[in-house]
Structures are given as structure tokens and as C-alpha cells.
Amino acid sequence: MNEPLEFEAPLKAHKGMDAHFIEFPFDVEKLYGTRGQVKVKATFDGVPYRGSLAKMGHHCHFLLVR
């Protein structure tokens, strides 16, 4: 298990979906040894959230928030 990472990122609206996302500002492959999806536990302003980091064809991984 990795140490918790703390960062601030804007919550952006996903065009075409009723969802939002954040861009994960760290190198997932270096941290977790994979370029695929990574299940994570996150906290937004004290509210716990579980989701997955996914690359989705972009330069970085995203965490989709519904």
C-alpha cells in the first residue's frame, strides 16, 4: 500500500456525461507499476469517495466523480 498523496485540483465538468473529473497530477505508472486503471480511495473536502484512476486516451490519468 502506498502512502497517501495530497494535492489540490479543480473539479471539471465532463462534457457529454452527467459527471465531473479531476486530473491526477502524478505519474501512475511510476507510483503503481501500471498504465491501466487503479482503484483509489479519495477525500473531497472531508467526504470519502472510492473510484478508479483511468487514462482514457489522454496524457494523464483522471478520477471520474459522479
CHARMM-style PDB file with segment names, atoms N, HN, CA, C and O in Angstrom:
ATOM      1  N   MET     1       0.851  -1.189   0.000  1.00  0.00      PROA
ATOM      2  CA  MET     1       0.000   0.000   0.000  1.00  0.00      PROA
ATOM      3  C   MET     1       0.886   1.238   0.000  1.00  0.00      PROA
ATOM      4  O   MET     1       1.840   1.331   0.772  1.00  0.00      PROA
ATOM      5  N   ASN     2       0.566   2.175  -0.862  1.00  0.00      PROA
ATOM      6  HN  ASN     2      -0.209   2.099  -1.489  1.00  0.00      PROA
ATOM      7  CA  ASN     2       1.329   3.413  -0.954  1.00  0.00      PROA
ATOM      8  C   ASN     2       0.883   4.400   0.108  1.00  0.00      PROA
ATOM      9  O   ASN     2      -0.224   4.320   0.639  1.00  0.00      PROA
ATOM     10  N   GLU     3       1.773   5.329   0.399  1.00  0.00      PROA
ATOM     11  HN  GLU     3       2.673   5.394  -0.033  1.00  0.00      PROA
ATOM     12  CA  GLU     3       1.435   6.413   1.315  1.00  0.00      PROA
ATOM     13  C   GLU     3       0.378   7.302   0.660  1.00  0.00      PROA
ATOM     14  O   GLU     3       0.352   7.434  -0.564  1.00  0.00      PROA
ATOM     15  N   PRO     4      -0.491   7.909   1.465  1.00  0.00      PROA
ATOM     16  CA  PRO     4      -1.491   8.825   0.901  1.00  0.00      PROA
ATOM     17  C   PRO     4      -0.825  10.003   0.185  1.00  0.00      PROA
ATOM     18  O   PRO     4       0.206  10.505   0.632  1.00  0.00      PROA
ATOM     19  N   LEU     5      -1.413  10.433  -0.909  1.00  0.00      PROA
ATOM     20  HN  LEU     5      -2.251  10.025  -1.272  1.00  0.00      PROA
ATOM     21  CA  LEU     5      -0.957  11.601  -1.657  1.00  0.00      PROA
ATOM     22  C   LEU     5      -1.949  12.725  -1.417  1.00  0.00      PROA
ATOM     23  O   LEU     5      -3.159  12.500  -1.395  1.00  0.00      PROA
ATOM     24  N   GLU     6      -1.446  13.913  -1.241  1.00  0.00      PROA
ATOM     25  HN  GLU     6      -0.463  14.096  -1.259  1.00  0.00      PROA
ATOM     26  CA  GLU     6      -2.338  15.057  -1.030  1.00  0.00      PROA
ATOM     27  C   GLU     6      -2.045  16.107  -2.091  1.00  0.00      PROA
ATOM     28  O   GLU     6      -0.890  16.460  -2.330  1.00  0.00      PROA
ATOM     29  N   PHE     7      -3.106  16.600  -2.725  1.00  0.00      PROA
ATOM     30  HN  PHE     7      -4.043  16.313  -2.531  1.00  0.00      PROA
ATOM     31  CA  PHE     7      -2.960  17.649  -3.731  1.00  0.00      PROA
ATOM     32  C   PHE     7      -4.298  18.346  -3.904  1.00  0.00      PROA
ATOM     33  O   PHE     7      -5.341  17.833  -3.500  1.00  0.00      PROA
ATOM     34  N   GLU     8      -4.248  19.510  -4.503  1.00  0.00      PROA
ATOM     35  HN  GLU     8      -3.401  19.927  -4.831  1.00  0.00      PROA
ATOM     36  CA  GLU     8      -5.472  20.241  -4.831  1.00  0.00      PROA
ATOM     37  C   GLU     8      -5.631  20.242  -6.338  1.00  0.00      PROA
ATOM     38  O   GLU     8      -4.664  20.419  -7.079  1.00  0.00      PROA
ATOM     39  N   ALA     9      -6.866  20.041  -6.782  1.00  0.00      PROA
ATOM     40  HN  ALA     9      -7.651  19.897  -6.180  1.00  0.00      PROA
ATOM     41  CA  ALA     9      -7.156  20.031  -8.212  1.00  0.00      PROA
ATOM     42  C   ALA     9      -8.586  20.502  -8.416  1.00  0.00      PROA
ATOM     43  O   ALA     9      -9.465  20.188  -7.613  1.00  0.00      PROA
ATOM     44  N   PRO    10      -8.824  21.253  -9.486  1.00  0.00      PROA
ATOM     45  CA  PRO    10     -10.198  21.682  -9.752  1.00  0.00      PROA
ATOM     46  C   PRO    10     -11.059  20.511 -10.214  1.00  0.00      PROA
ATOM     47  O   PRO    10     -10.578  19.617 -10.910  1.00  0.00      PROA
ATOM     48  N   LEU    11     -12.304  20.519  -9.832  1.00  0.00      PROA
ATOM     49  HN  LEU    11     -12.694  21.245  -9.267  1.00  0.00      PROA
ATOM     50  CA  LEU    11     -13.284  19.540 -10.290  1.00  0.00      PROA
ATOM     51  C   LEU    11     -13.860  20.082 -11.592  1.00  0.00      PROA
ATOM     52  O   LEU    11     -14.476  21.148 -11.601  1.00  0.00      PROA
ATOM     53  N   LYS    12     -13.664  19.357 -12.688  1.00  0.00      PROA
ATOM     54  HN  LYS    12     -13.164  18.492 -12.681  1.00  0.00      PROA
ATOM     55  CA  LYS    12     -14.085  19.824 -14.012  1.00  0.00      PROA
ATOM     56  C   LYS    12     -15.307  19.048 -14.485  1.00  0.00      PROA
ATOM     57  O   LYS    12     -15.441  17.857 -14.206  1.00  0.00      PROA
ATOM     58  N   ALA    13     -16.193  19.723 -15.198  1.00  0.00      PROA
ATOM     59  HN  ALA    13     -16.085  20.691 -15.426  1.00  0.00      PROA
ATOM     60  CA  ALA    13     -17.379  19.073 -15.764  1.00  0.00      PROA
ATOM     61  C   ALA    13     -16.967  18.233 -16.971  1.00  0.00      PROA
ATOM     62  O   ALA    13     -16.165  18.673 -17.794  1.00  0.00      PROA
ATOM     63  N   HSD    14     -17.518  17.027 -17.071  1.00  0.00      PROA
ATOM     64  HN  HSD    14     -18.169  16.670 -16.402  1.00  0.00      PROA
ATOM     65  CA  HSD    14     -17.273  16.143 -18.213  1.00  0.00      PROA
ATOM     66  C   HSD    14     -18.331  16.440 -19.261  1.00  0.00      PROA
ATOM     67  O   HSD    14     -19.522  16.252 -19.015  1.00  0.00      PROA
ATOM     68  N   LYS    15     -17.906  16.901 -20.421  1.00  0.00      PROA
ATOM     69  HN  LYS    15     -16.938  17.054 -20.621  1.00  0.00      PROA
ATOM     70  CA  LYS    15     -18.851  17.213 -21.494  1.00  0.00      PROA
ATOM     71  C   LYS    15     -19.459  15.922 -22.028  1.00  0.00      PROA
ATOM     72  O   LYS    15     -18.734  14.989 -22.376  1.00  0.00      PROA
ATOM     73  N   GLY    16     -20.765  15.866 -22.092  1.00  0.00      PROA
ATOM     74  HN  GLY    16     -21.353  16.624 -21.810  1.00  0.00      PROA
ATOM     75  CA  GLY    16     -21.451  14.699 -22.627  1.00  0.00      PROA
ATOM     76  C   GLY    16     -21.838  13.663 -21.589  1.00  0.00      PROA
ATOM     77  O   GLY    16     -22.484  12.670 -21.924  1.00  0.00      PROA
ATOM     78  N   MET    17     -21.458  13.871 -20.332  1.00  0.00      PROA
ATOM     79  HN  MET    17     -20.934  14.678 -20.059  1.00  0.00      PROA
ATOM     80  CA  MET    17     -21.828  12.945 -19.258  1.00  0.00      PROA
ATOM     81  C   MET    17     -22.284  13.750 -18.054  1.00  0.00      PROA
ATOM     82  O   MET    17     -21.862  14.890 -17.861  1.00  0.00      PROA
ATOM     83  N   ASP    18     -23.136  13.160 -17.260  1.00  0.00      PROA
ATOM     84  HN  ASP    18     -23.479  12.234 -17.418  1.00  0.00      PROA
ATOM     85  CA  ASP    18     -23.545  13.794 -16.013  1.00  0.00      PROA
ATOM     86  C   ASP    18     -22.528  13.415 -14.939  1.00  0.00      PROA
ATOM     87  O   ASP    18     -22.843  12.695 -13.992  1.00  0.00      PROA
ATOM     88  N   ALA    19     -21.307  13.911 -15.105  1.00  0.00      PROA
ATOM     89  HN  ALA    19     -21.051  14.496 -15.874  1.00  0.00      PROA
ATOM     90  CA  ALA    19     -20.220  13.564 -14.192  1.00  0.00      PROA
ATOM     91  C   ALA    19     -19.163  14.662 -14.228  1.00  0.00      PROA
ATOM     92  O   ALA    19     -19.166  15.532 -15.100  1.00  0.00      PROA
ATOM     93  N   HSD    20     -18.271  14.595 -13.267  1.00  0.00      PROA
ATOM     94  HN  HSD    20     -18.268  13.889 -12.559  1.00  0.00      PROA
ATOM     95  CA  HSD    20     -17.136  15.502 -13.191  1.00  0.00      PROA
ATOM     96  C   HSD    20     -15.873  14.665 -13.041  1.00  0.00      PROA
ATOM     97  O   HSD    20     -15.946  13.456 -12.820  1.00  0.00      PROA
ATOM     98  N   PHE    21     -14.720  15.306 -13.160  1.00  0.00      PROA
ATOM     99  HN  PHE    21     -14.661  16.288 -13.340  1.00  0.00      PROA
ATOM    100  CA  PHE    21     -13.462  14.582 -13.028  1.00  0.00      PROA
ATOM    101  C   PHE    21     -12.374  15.510 -12.515  1.00  0.00      PROA
ATOM    102  O   PHE    21     -12.491  16.734 -12.574  1.00  0.00      PROA
ATOM    103  N   ILE    22     -11.309  14.892 -12.008  1.00  0.00      PROA
ATOM    104  HN  ILE    22     -11.214  13.898 -11.959  1.00  0.00      PROA
ATOM    105  CA  ILE    22     -10.092  15.625 -11.700  1.00  0.00      PROA
ATOM    106  C   ILE    22      -8.955  14.966 -12.471  1.00  0.00      PROA
ATOM    107  O   ILE    22      -8.985  13.763 -12.729  1.00  0.00      PROA
ATOM    108  N   GLU    23      -7.957  15.761 -12.836  1.00  0.00      PROA
ATOM    109  HN  GLU    23      -7.933  16.739 -12.626  1.00  0.00      PROA
ATOM    110  CA  GLU    23      -6.750  15.233 -13.457  1.00  0.00      PROA
ATOM    111  C   GLU    23      -5.790  14.849 -12.335  1.00  0.00      PROA
ATOM    112  O   GLU    23      -5.516  15.658 -11.449  1.00  0.00      PROA
ATOM    113  N   PHE    24      -5.283  13.631 -12.367  1.00  0.00      PROA
ATOM    114  HN  PHE    24      -5.505  12.973 -13.087  1.00  0.00      PROA
ATOM    115  CA  PHE    24      -4.345  13.147 -11.360  1.00  0.00      PROA
ATOM    116  C   PHE    24      -2.950  13.642 -11.733  1.00  0.00      PROA
ATOM    117  O   PHE    24      -2.439  13.269 -12.789  1.00  0.00      PROA
ATOM    118  N   PRO    25      -2.313  14.479 -10.891  1.00  0.00      PROA
ATOM    119  CA  PRO    25      -1.065  15.146 -11.284  1.00  0.00      PROA
ATOM    120  C   PRO    25       0.215  14.331 -11.069  1.00  0.00      PROA
ATOM    121  O   PRO    25       1.308  14.896 -11.108  1.00  0.00      PROA
ATOM    122  N   PHE    26       0.105  13.034 -10.846  1.00  0.00      PROA
ATOM    123  HN  PHE    26      -0.783  12.575 -10.814  1.00  0.00      PROA
ATOM    124  CA  PHE    26       1.280  12.202 -10.601  1.00  0.00      PROA
ATOM    125  C   PHE    26       1.388  11.120 -11.676  1.00  0.00      PROA
ATOM    126  O   PHE    26       0.405  10.811 -12.349  1.00  0.00      PROA
ATOM    127  N   ASP    27       2.568  10.553 -11.834  1.00  0.00      PROA
ATOM    128  HN  ASP    27       3.366  10.804 -11.287  1.00  0.00      PROA
ATOM    129  CA  ASP    27       2.814   9.501 -12.816  1.00  0.00      PROA
ATOM    130  C   ASP    27       2.329   8.162 -12.250  1.00  0.00      PROA
ATOM    131  O   ASP    27       2.990   7.571 -11.396  1.00  0.00      PROA
ATOM    132  N   VAL    28       1.192   7.693 -12.722  1.00  0.00      PROA
ATOM    133  HN  VAL    28       0.656   8.173 -13.416  1.00  0.00      PROA
ATOM    134  CA  VAL    28       0.575   6.459 -12.220  1.00  0.00      PROA
ATOM    135  C   VAL    28       1.474   5.250 -12.475  1.00  0.00      PROA
ATOM    136  O   VAL    28       1.574   4.365 -11.625  1.00  0.00      PROA
ATOM    137  N   GLU    29       2.119   5.205 -13.623  1.00  0.00      PROA
ATOM    138  HN  GLU    29       2.037   5.924 -14.314  1.00  0.00      PROA
ATOM    139  CA  GLU    29       2.976   4.058 -13.935  1.00  0.00      PROA
ATOM    140  C   GLU    29       4.140   3.959 -12.945  1.00  0.00      PROA
ATOM    141  O   GLU    29       4.477   2.860 -12.502  1.00  0.00      PROA
ATOM    142  N   LYS    30       4.754   5.080 -12.594  1.00  0.00      PROA
ATOM    143  HN  LYS    30       4.480   5.973 -12.953  1.00  0.00      PROA
ATOM    144  CA  LYS    30       5.858   5.066 -11.622  1.00  0.00      PROA
ATOM    145  C   LYS    30       5.361   4.728 -10.219  1.00  0.00      PROA
ATOM    146  O   LYS    30       6.018   3.986  -9.490  1.00  0.00      PROA
ATOM    147  N   LEU    31       4.211   5.266  -9.841  1.00  0.00      PROA
ATOM    148  HN  LEU    31       3.677   5.869 -10.433  1.00  0.00      PROA
ATOM    149  CA  LEU    31       3.680   5.049  -8.494  1.00  0.00      PROA
ATOM    150  C   LEU    31       3.132   3.643  -8.287  1.00  0.00      PROA
ATOM    151  O   LEU    31       3.382   3.023  -7.253  1.00  0.00      PROA
ATOM    152  N   TYR    32       2.380   3.136  -9.274  1.00  0.00      PROA
ATOM    153  HN  TYR    32       2.176   3.641 -10.113  1.00  0.00      PROA
ATOM    154  CA  TYR    32       1.632   1.891  -9.094  1.00  0.00      PROA
ATOM    155  C   TYR    32       2.055   0.757 -10.026  1.00  0.00      PROA
ATOM    156  O   TYR    32       1.527  -0.351  -9.926  1.00  0.00      PROA
ATOM    157  N   GLY    33       3.003   1.021 -10.932  1.00  0.00      PROA
ATOM    158  HN  GLY    33       3.431   1.921 -11.013  1.00  0.00      PROA
ATOM    159  CA  GLY    33       3.508  -0.032 -11.805  1.00  0.00      PROA
ATOM    160  C   GLY    33       2.558  -0.456 -12.908  1.00  0.00      PROA
ATOM    161  O   GLY    33       2.696  -1.554 -13.447  1.00  0.00      PROA
ATOM    162  N   THR    34       1.594   0.392 -13.258  1.00  0.00      PROA
ATOM    163  HN  THR    34       1.483   1.284 -12.820  1.00  0.00      PROA
ATOM    164  CA  THR    34       0.646   0.067 -14.330  1.00  0.00      PROA
ATOM    165  C   THR    34       0.230   1.335 -15.057  1.00  0.00      PROA
ATOM    166  O   THR    34       0.243   2.426 -14.487  1.00  0.00      PROA
ATOM    167  N   ARG    35      -0.139   1.177 -16.328  1.00  0.00      PROA
ATOM    168  HN  ARG    35      -0.149   0.291 -16.791  1.00  0.00      PROA
ATOM    169  CA  ARG    35      -0.701   2.293 -17.082  1.00  0.00      PROA
ATOM    170  C   ARG    35      -2.216   2.165 -17.149  1.00  0.00      PROA
ATOM    171  O   ARG    35      -2.892   3.036 -17.696  1.00  0.00      PROA
ATOM    172  N   GLY    36      -2.746   1.089 -16.596  1.00  0.00      PROA
ATOM    173  HN  GLY    36      -2.197   0.381 -16.151  1.00  0.00      PROA
ATOM    174  CA  GLY    36      -4.186   0.839 -16.615  1.00  0.00      PROA
ATOM    175  C   GLY    36      -4.899   1.510 -15.456  1.00  0.00      PROA
ATOM    176  O   GLY    36      -4.383   2.444 -14.842  1.00  0.00      PROA
ATOM    177  N   GLN    37      -6.088   1.017 -15.171  1.00  0.00      PROA
ATOM    178  HN  GLN    37      -6.506   0.258 -15.670  1.00  0.00      PROA
ATOM    179  CA  GLN    37      -6.897   1.578 -14.085  1.00  0.00      PROA
ATOM    180  C   GLN    37      -6.327   1.196 -12.726  1.00  0.00      PROA
ATOM    181  O   GLN    37      -5.770   0.114 -12.545  1.00  0.00      PROA
ATOM    182  N   VAL    38      -6.481   2.117 -11.775  1.00  0.00      PROA
ATOM    183  HN  VAL    38      -6.933   2.997 -11.922  1.00  0.00      PROA
ATOM    184  CA  VAL    38      -6.037   1.897 -10.401  1.00  0.00      PROA
ATOM    185  C   VAL    38      -7.170   2.308  -9.467  1.00  0.00      PROA
ATOM    186  O   VAL    38      -7.620   3.454  -9.501  1.00  0.00      PROA
ATOM    187  N   LYS    39      -7.630   1.382  -8.636  1.00  0.00      PROA
ATOM    188  HN  LYS    39      -7.265   0.451  -8.609  1.00  0.00      PROA
ATOM    189  CA  LYS    39      -8.673   1.709  -7.660  1.00  0.00      PROA
ATOM    190  C   LYS    39      -8.070   2.572  -6.560  1.00  0.00      PROA
ATOM    191  O   LYS    39      -6.974   2.299  -6.070  1.00  0.00      PROA
ATOM    192  N   VAL    40      -8.807   3.628  -6.176  1.00  0.00      PROA
ATOM    193  HN  VAL    40      -9.697   3.850  -6.574  1.00  0.00      PROA
ATOM    194  CA  VAL    40      -8.311   4.562  -5.163  1.00  0.00      PROA
ATOM    195  C   VAL    40      -9.405   4.923  -4.170  1.00  0.00      PROA
ATOM    196  O   VAL    40     -10.598   4.795  -4.445  1.00  0.00      PROA
ATOM    197  N   LYS    41      -8.961   5.374  -3.021  1.00  0.00      PROA
ATOM    198  HN  LYS    41      -7.992   5.478  -2.798  1.00  0.00      PROA
ATOM    199  CA  LYS    41      -9.835   5.989  -2.025  1.00  0.00      PROA
ATOM    200  C   LYS    41      -9.432   7.453  -1.977  1.00  0.00      PROA
ATOM    201  O   LYS    41      -8.257   7.771  -1.795  1.00  0.00      PROA
ATOM    202  N   ALA    42     -10.394   8.339  -2.139  1.00  0.00      PROA
ATOM    203  HN  ALA    42     -11.349   8.081  -2.287  1.00  0.00      PROA
ATOM    204  CA  ALA    42     -10.124   9.776  -2.151  1.00  0.00      PROA
ATOM    205  C   ALA    42     -10.992  10.465  -1.100  1.00  0.00      PROA
ATOM    206  O   ALA    42     -11.955   9.890  -0.593  1.00  0.00      PROA
ATOM    207  N   THR    43     -10.635  11.690  -0.789  1.00  0.00      PROA
ATOM    208  HN  THR    43      -9.852  12.157  -1.200  1.00  0.00      PROA
ATOM    209  CA  THR    43     -11.436  12.510   0.117  1.00  0.00      PROA
ATOM    210  C   THR    43     -11.577  13.885  -0.515  1.00  0.00      PROA
ATOM    211  O   THR    43     -10.582  14.519  -0.867  1.00  0.00      PROA
ATOM    212  N   PHE    44     -12.806  14.339  -0.656  1.00  0.00      PROA
ATOM    213  HN  PHE    44     -13.614  13.824  -0.370  1.00  0.00      PROA
ATOM    214  CA  PHE    44     -13.095  15.666  -1.195  1.00  0.00      PROA
ATOM    215  C   PHE    44     -13.720  16.501  -0.093  1.00  0.00      PROA
ATOM    216  O   PHE    44     -14.856  16.248   0.309  1.00  0.00      PROA
ATOM    217  N   ASP    45     -12.993  17.492   0.400  1.00  0.00      PROA
ATOM    218  HN  ASP    45     -12.070  17.698   0.073  1.00  0.00      PROA
ATOM    219  CA  ASP    45     -13.481  18.355   1.486  1.00  0.00      PROA
ATOM    220  C   ASP    45     -14.027  17.531   2.643  1.00  0.00      PROA
ATOM    221  O   ASP    45     -15.086  17.840   3.188  1.00  0.00      PROA
ATOM    222  N   GLY    46     -13.300  16.482   3.016  1.00  0.00      PROA
ATOM    223  HN  GLY    46     -12.440  16.230   2.573  1.00  0.00      PROA
ATOM    224  CA  GLY    46     -13.681  15.649   4.152  1.00  0.00      PROA
ATOM    225  C   GLY    46     -14.672  14.540   3.842  1.00  0.00      PROA
ATOM    226  O   GLY    46     -15.012  13.759   4.731  1.00  0.00      PROA
ATOM    227  N   VAL    47     -15.144  14.451   2.605  1.00  0.00      PROA
ATOM    228  HN  VAL    47     -14.868  15.086   1.883  1.00  0.00      PROA
ATOM    229  CA  VAL    47     -16.120  13.431   2.210  1.00  0.00      PROA
ATOM    230  C   VAL    47     -15.386  12.282   1.503  1.00  0.00      PROA
ATOM    231  O   VAL    47     -14.755  12.506   0.470  1.00  0.00      PROA
ATOM    232  N   PRO    48     -15.459  11.051   2.046  1.00  0.00      PROA
ATOM    233  CA  PRO    48     -14.759   9.927   1.412  1.00  0.00      PROA
ATOM    234  C   PRO    48     -15.406   9.519   0.087  1.00  0.00      PROA
ATOM    235  O   PRO    48     -16.618   9.635  -0.094  1.00  0.00      PROA
ATOM    236  N   TYR    49     -14.566   9.039  -0.831  1.00  0.00      PROA
ATOM    237  HN  TYR    49     -13.581   8.945  -0.684  1.00  0.00      PROA
ATOM    238  CA  TYR    49     -15.025   8.631  -2.157  1.00  0.00      PROA
ATOM    239  C   TYR    49     -14.131   7.490  -2.634  1.00  0.00      PROA
ATOM    240  O   TYR    49     -12.919   7.522  -2.420  1.00  0.00      PROA
ATOM    241  N   ARG    50     -14.713   6.492  -3.272  1.00  0.00      PROA
ATOM    242  HN  ARG    50     -15.698   6.465  -3.446  1.00  0.00      PROA
ATOM    243  CA  ARG    50     -13.956   5.399  -3.894  1.00  0.00      PROA
ATOM    244  C   ARG    50     -14.181   5.455  -5.398  1.00  0.00      PROA
ATOM    245  O   ARG    50     -15.302   5.657  -5.865  1.00  0.00      PROA
ATOM    246  N   GLY    51     -13.115   5.275  -6.138  1.00  0.00      PROA
ATOM    247  HN  GLY    51     -12.205   5.110  -5.759  1.00  0.00      PROA
ATOM    248  CA  GLY    51     -13.216   5.304  -7.585  1.00  0.00      PROA
ATOM    249  C   GLY    51     -11.981   4.685  -8.208  1.00  0.00      PROA
ATOM    250  O   GLY    51     -11.211   4.001  -7.534  1.00  0.00      PROA
ATOM    251  N   SER    52     -11.796   4.926  -9.492  1.00  0.00      PROA
ATOM    252  HN  SER    52     -12.422   5.482 -10.040  1.00  0.00      PROA
ATOM    253  CA  SER    52     -10.634   4.397 -10.207  1.00  0.00      PROA
ATOM    254  C   SER    52      -9.988   5.495 -11.030  1.00  0.00      PROA
ATOM    255  O   SER    52     -10.667   6.308 -11.658  1.00  0.00      PROA
ATOM    256  N   LEU    53      -8.660   5.502 -11.014  1.00  0.00      PROA
ATOM    257  HN  LEU    53      -8.109   4.842 -10.504  1.00  0.00      PROA
ATOM    258  CA  LEU    53      -7.914   6.364 -11.919  1.00  0.00      PROA
ATOM    259  C   LEU    53      -7.892   5.664 -13.267  1.00  0.00      PROA
ATOM    260  O   LEU    53      -7.612   4.467 -13.342  1.00  0.00      PROA
ATOM    261  N   ALA    54      -8.185   6.398 -14.330  1.00  0.00      PROA
ATOM    262  HN  ALA    54      -8.413   7.370 -14.270  1.00  0.00      PROA
ATOM    263  CA  ALA    54      -8.197   5.817 -15.673  1.00  0.00      PROA
ATOM    264  C   ALA    54      -7.540   6.780 -16.645  1.00  0.00      PROA
ATOM    265  O   ALA    54      -7.705   7.994 -16.526  1.00  0.00      PROA
ATOM    266  N   LYS    55      -6.803   6.251 -17.599  1.00  0.00      PROA
ATOM    267  HN  LYS    55      -6.669   5.265 -17.696  1.00  0.00      PROA
ATOM    268  CA  LYS    55      -6.085   7.076 -18.575  1.00  0.00      PROA
ATOM    269  C   LYS    55      -7.025   7.619 -19.647  1.00  0.00      PROA
ATOM    270  O   LYS    55      -6.921   8.792 -20.007  1.00  0.00      PROA
ATOM    271  N   MET    56      -7.913   6.824 -20.153  1.00  0.00      PROA
ATOM    272  HN  MET    56      -7.998   5.871 -19.861  1.00  0.00      PROA
ATOM    273  CA  MET    56      -8.943   7.218 -21.124  1.00  0.00      PROA
ATOM    274  C   MET    56      -8.373   7.935 -22.347  1.00  0.00      PROA
ATOM    275  O   MET    56      -8.995   8.861 -22.869  1.00  0.00      PROA
ATOM    276  N   GLY    57      -7.184   7.508 -22.810  1.00  0.00      PROA
ATOM    277  HN  GLY    57      -6.679   6.756 -22.386  1.00  0.00      PROA
ATOM    278  CA  GLY    57      -6.607   8.036 -24.039  1.00  0.00      PROA
ATOM    279  C   GLY    57      -6.006   9.423 -23.943  1.00  0.00      PROA
ATOM    280  O   GLY    57      -5.752  10.047 -24.972  1.00  0.00      PROA
ATOM    281  N   HSD    58      -5.771   9.923 -22.745  1.00  0.00      PROA
ATOM    282  HN  HSD    58      -5.978   9.415 -21.908  1.00  0.00      PROA
ATOM    283  CA  HSD    58      -5.213  11.265 -22.572  1.00  0.00      PROA
ATOM    284  C   HSD    58      -3.795  11.184 -22.022  1.00  0.00      PROA
ATOM    285  O   HSD    58      -3.264  10.095 -21.802  1.00  0.00      PROA
ATOM    286  N   HSD    59      -3.192  12.342 -21.805  1.00  0.00      PROA
ATOM    287  HN  HSD    59      -3.623  13.226 -21.984  1.00  0.00      PROA
ATOM    288  CA  HSD    59      -1.811  12.415 -21.330  1.00  0.00      PROA
ATOM    289  C   HSD    59      -1.654  12.049 -19.858  1.00  0.00      PROA
ATOM    290  O   HSD    59      -0.546  11.755 -19.409  1.00  0.00      PROA
ATOM    291  N   CYS    60      -2.742  12.064 -19.110  1.00  0.00      PROA
ATOM    292  HN  CYS    60      -3.641  12.303 -19.475  1.00  0.00      PROA
ATOM    293  CA  CYS    60      -2.664  11.750 -17.681  1.00  0.00      PROA
ATOM    294  C   CYS    60      -3.882  10.920 -17.273  1.00  0.00      PROA
ATOM    295  O   CYS    60      -4.816  10.742 -18.054  1.00  0.00      PROA
ATOM    296  N   HSD    61      -3.856  10.421 -16.049  1.00  0.00      PROA
ATOM    297  HN  HSD    61      -3.097  10.566 -15.415  1.00  0.00      PROA
ATOM    298  CA  HSD    61      -4.994   9.671 -15.518  1.00  0.00      PROA
ATOM    299  C   HSD    61      -6.023  10.638 -14.928  1.00  0.00      PROA
ATOM    300  O   HSD    61      -5.681  11.738 -14.493  1.00  0.00      PROA
ATOM    301  N   PHE    62      -7.273  10.214 -14.920  1.00  0.00      PROA
ATOM    302  HN  PHE    62      -7.551   9.321 -15.273  1.00  0.00      PROA
ATOM    303  CA  PHE    62      -8.377  11.006 -14.385  1.00  0.00      PROA
ATOM    304  C   PHE    62      -9.111  10.198 -13.330  1.00  0.00      PROA
ATOM    305  O   PHE    62      -9.100   8.967 -13.355  1.00  0.00      PROA
ATOM    306  N   LEU    63      -9.742  10.895 -12.413  1.00  0.00      PROA
ATOM    307  HN  LEU    63      -9.750  11.895 -12.393  1.00  0.00      PROA
ATOM    308  CA  LEU    63     -10.648  10.275 -11.453  1.00  0.00      PROA
ATOM    309  C   LEU    63     -12.029  10.825 -11.760  1.00  0.00      PROA
ATOM    310  O   LEU    63     -12.294  12.009 -11.549  1.00  0.00      PROA
ATOM    311  N   LEU    64     -12.912   9.962 -12.258  1.00  0.00      PROA
ATOM    312  HN  LEU    64     -12.696   9.001 -12.429  1.00  0.00      PROA
ATOM    313  CA  LEU    64     -14.277  10.356 -12.583  1.00  0.00      PROA
ATOM    314  C   LEU    64     -15.088  10.418 -11.298  1.00  0.00      PROA
ATOM    315  O   LEU    64     -15.021   9.512 -10.469  1.00  0.00      PROA
ATOM    316  N   VAL    65     -15.858  11.497 -11.136  1.00  0.00      PROA
ATOM    317  HN  VAL    65     -15.913  12.233 -11.810  1.00  0.00      PROA
ATOM    318  CA  VAL    65     -16.662  11.706  -9.930  1.00  0.00      PROA
ATOM    319  C   VAL    65     -18.107  11.883 -10.361  1.00  0.00      PROA
ATOM    320  O   VAL    65     -18.436  12.806 -11.106  1.00  0.00      PROA
ATOM    321  N   ARG    66     -18.968  10.991  -9.886  1.00  0.00      PROA
ATOM    322  HN  ARG    66     -18.701  10.241  -9.280  1.00  0.00      PROA
ATOM    323  CA  ARG    66     -20.393  11.079 -10.239  1.00  0.00      PROA
ATOM    324  C   ARG    66     -21.184  11.619  -9.096  1.00  0.00      PROA
ATOM    325  OT1 ARG    66     -22.402  11.766  -9.202  1.00  0.00      PROA
TER     326      ARG     66
END
